[in-house]
Amino acid sequence: MLQRVLCGYTTAISKFKSNPSAALAEANGQAIAVSSNNQIQFYAVPTALFEKMAELCETAQRNEAPGKATPNNL
């Protein structure tokens, strides 16, 4: 089975569990795909990156919310 990896770094769950902070530091602020049995189980995302992602989601919701009142559809 093929699996798409959505980031540039991967690590085994056993290595990640032994020292998650070191794994995140090694990735230099980028997300890490954590795998078990050659399957991605989850992505570990540093705080700064997560906050940027949350901000982008909030901005997208404000600008593209269905039924949002805009000057064109009032």
Secondary structure, 3 states (H helix, E strand, C coil): CCCCCCCCEEEEHHHHHHCHHHHHHHCCCCCEEEEECCEEEEEECCHHHHHHHHHHHHHHHHHHCCCCCCCCCC
